[in-house]
Amino acid sequence: MLTKIKELKEKHNAIILAHYYQEPEIQDMADFVGDSLELSRKAASTDADVILFCGVHFMAETAKIVNPEKKVIIPDMDAGCSLADSAPPKLFKKWVEKHPDHVVVSYINCSAEVKALSDIICTSANAKKVVESIPKDKKILFAPDRFLGKYIIKETGRDMVLWNGSCQVHEIFSEKELVKMKMKQPKAKVLAHPECDENILIHSDFIGSTSALINYVNISDDRQFIIGTEPGVIHQMQKQNPKKEFFPLPNQNGCACNECPHMRLNTMEKIIETLSSLKNEINLDEKTRIKALKPLNKMLEII
């Protein structure tokens, strides 16, 4: 399968980008693995003719927004995102219109249409920096993740109006199970993504984006870690730190199986099929793309 993928990549001058939440074999096969911010940067700088995005739909859309002349494809068109789906463009537009004097900050986990209605985009890695770049006399709308928004309010002291959205993976981690794990593994550091509810974040030793969590593990002298994010990231942590021990945080049912069902729709078989046919192409209305590019570029200028 790897040989076939290599042949197809060379044939089409394609690059494969993968998010940390993909299956381990996809992460290991990809040309570049990263979080949303890193993937946005890579998509903007690639000279490949074809971008195969192993992630979810909004990520592939972002690659198309910054690369209109390139063919952007995705292994499974049904790989959506509960967080992006929580902000339907029509409802989002009405919400923005009700707050005409606000700066609209949208988390990158949203559709191209929502990006087009925004003033600036952020990721979990740079949300604090993006919000702090906005003059203090300006009012702010933050969407679509309310948990990330609450965390940024605490970090910056800014008063923001939050859209009521969330990630289905991060919102169902169990505080009860976390306390149990801390009792069983008292030396383990708790690492959590800011998309988690506050009842998880208050127990955390470190809160950060996916790449920040990996970096924390890499430089830490600690040997055990409880991971409060999509467990696909543990593959990279273990790969780079084979002597350290990682425990995925269980959900409210007591199951340590908080895999993103959308991310996991992508498979090696679908990658080969998509690269062979160049199907599942992401196409955007040009007016929407141009409007969405402006807030994306604003974010990339800040970082």
N, C-alpha and C positions, 0 to 999 in steps of 0.2 A: 504493500500500500504506500509506503514511504517513497519507494522508487517511482511508482506511478505518479504520485503527487509532484515529485521533483521534475519529472518529464513534462507534466502539464504546466508547471510554473515556468519552465524554460520556454516552452512553446508559446505561451501567451504573455511572457514578460510580466508575470504576476508576483505580487507579494502577499503573504498571509499574515494578518494581524490577529492576535488572540487576546482576549481578556483573561485575567487571573481566575475567573469563575468557570472557565472551560474545563472539560475533562483533562486529566493529566497528559494523556497521549496527544491531545491537540495542542496543549501548551508546549510540549517537548518538540512537536513537529513545526510549530510556527516560526516565521522569520523574526517576529518581534512579539513579546508578551508584555502587557502593561495594564495600568488602570486607565480610567477614562481620560485623565489629563495627558498621560504619556502617549496614549493611542491617538489623541487629537493632534498632538505635536507630530507624531510619526506620519499620520495620514496627510498632514499639511506639507510634509517635506519629501515624501517619496517620489521617485522618478519612474516607478513602475507604470505600466499601461493598465493593469488590472489590479484592483484591491479586493482580495477575498477577506471579508471581515468575519471572524469567528467570535461572535458576541451576540448582541440583540439588535433589534431593528433600529432603535434610535442611534446606536453607535455607527452603524453602516450609513445612516442618513447624514451623520456628522461628517463622515469621510467624504460623502458626495457633495456636501455643502462647500467644503474647502477644495474639492477636486472635480469641478463640473465637467472637465474634459476627459476624465478617466472613467472606466467601467468599474463600478463598485457592485460586488455581488455578495450574497450571504448564503450559507449552507441551507438554512431553513427559514422561509419567509414568515413562518408562524412564531419565530423566536421574538416575542414581544417583551413587554416590561410592565409589571403591575403599577409601578410608580409613574411611568410615562402615561399609562392608560388612565390614571387617576385625574389627569388634567385634560379633558376633552377640549379641543381648540375653541369651539363655539362658547362654551361656558367660561373658559379662561378669558376670552375676549371681553365678555360682559363684565367679568370681575375687574379686569384692567380698566375698562371704561368707567366703572364706579369709583375709581381712585385716580383721577386724571393728573393729580399733582405728585404722584409717586414714581420713583425709579423702579423699574421692574427687573429684578434679579432672578434668573431662572437657572436652576440646577441642570446640568447637562443631560440628566436622565429625563428628557422630555422630547416630544415630537418636533419635527422641523417647523410645523405651524406655530407651536407655542414659542419656539426660539424666535420666530419672525415677529412675534408680538412683544418681545423682550428688549430691554435696553442693554443688558450685559448678561453673559452666561458665566457660570462658575462650576467647579467640580468640588468634591469633598476635600481635595488637596489644597485648593486655593480659595475656598469660599470666604474665609476670614479676611484674606488680603483683598478680595474683590469688594466685599462690603465696606472695609475700611478705606477703600479708594473713593467712596462716594462721599461728597461733602456732608458734614454733620447737620446742615440745615435742610437736607433733602429727606423726604419720607421714602420708605422702601417697602415694596411688595416682594415677598420671597416665595418661590414656588419650585417644584410641587411638594417637596418633602418637608413635612411639619417638624419631624424630629431633628433633621439637620438644621432647620431654621431655628428651633429652640436652642440648640447647641451653639449656633453662631450668635444668637442674641446674648447668651451668657458670656461668650468669649469677647464680644465687641462692645456690649452695653448698648447697642443700637436697638431702637424700638421698631420692630418690623411687623407688618401684617402678613400672616402666613396662610398659604393655600393648604387645604386639609388633605394632603396626600401622604402615602407611605409605601415602603418596600415590603412586600409580603414575606420576604426572607428575614429581614432585620427586625420587624415589629413583633415576631412571635417567639423571640428568645425568652426563656423562663428565668425570672429572678430567683425563684425557689430552687431551681436546678443549679443555678450559678452559686448560690450560697452553699449548697450541698458539695459542689465540686471544690469550692475554696476550703471547705473543712477537710475533704479527702486529700487535697493537694495544697497544703498551706504555703508551700514555697513557690507555687505557680503564680506568675504575673498574669493579670487579666488584661487582654487587649481587645478593644472594641471599635467598631466603625461608628461614626456619628449619626448614621441612619438608624441606630438602635434607640429604643425608648430610654428615657432618663433613668428608669429603674434599673437598667443595665449599666448605663454610663457612670452612675454614682459608685459602683463597685469596681470600676476599671482603674488600672494603674497607668494605662496609656490609651488615648483616644486619637484615631487618625485615619486617613485614607488608606486604601489597600496597600499602596506602595509604601506609605509611612509605617504601617504595621510590619511589613516585611523588613524594612530598614531597621526598625526598633529591635526586632529579633536578631538581626545580623550583628548589631553592635552591643547587644546586651550580654552581660556576664551570667545572667540567669539561665537555668537549664530547662525549666518547665513553663509552659504557657497555656492559658485557657483562651481560646480564640472565638470572639464574638463577631463573626462575619461569615459570609458564604465559605464553606469548607474547602472549596477549590484552591483557595489561597494557601492552604496548609501544604499543598504539593511543593510550591516554591520555597516555603519556609524550611521544609524538611530537606529538600534538595540542596539548599545552601547551608543548612545546619544539621547534618546527619546525626550528630551526637546529642541534639536537643530533643525534648519531648513535647508533643502538642496534643491538646485535648479540645475537640470541637464542642462548643456550648450547645446543650440540648434545647429543644423548643418546649412549648407548654405541655406537650404530650410526653415529654421525657425522652424523646428520640433525638439523637445527635445526627440528624439527617436534613438539615436546613439547606439543601441544595436548591438553587434557583431552577425551577422546572423549565423556564424559557431558555436559559443559557445551555441547559443540558439537552436541548433538542438537536443541537449540532453534533454530528458524528463524523468519523473518518470517512465512512461510506458516502455520506452526503457531500463531504468536501470534494471527494473524487468526482462524484456525479456533477456537481456544480462547476468545478473547474473544467470538466470535459465539455459541457454544453454551454458554459457561460450564461446559464439561466439564473433566475432569482436576482435580477438586476434591480438596483435601487434607482428610481427615477423621481425627480422632484420638479414641481412647477417652478419655472425660472424666477418668477416674481417672488415666490416664497423663499427660494434658495438665496436670492440676493438680500432679502430682508433678514434672513436667518444668519447670513454671513457676517453682517455688521456687528451684532453683539458677540459672536464667536471671536471675531478679530479683536474686539475690545478686550476680551479675556486674555487672548494670546499676547497682546501688547503689555498687559499688566505683569504677566509672569516672565 
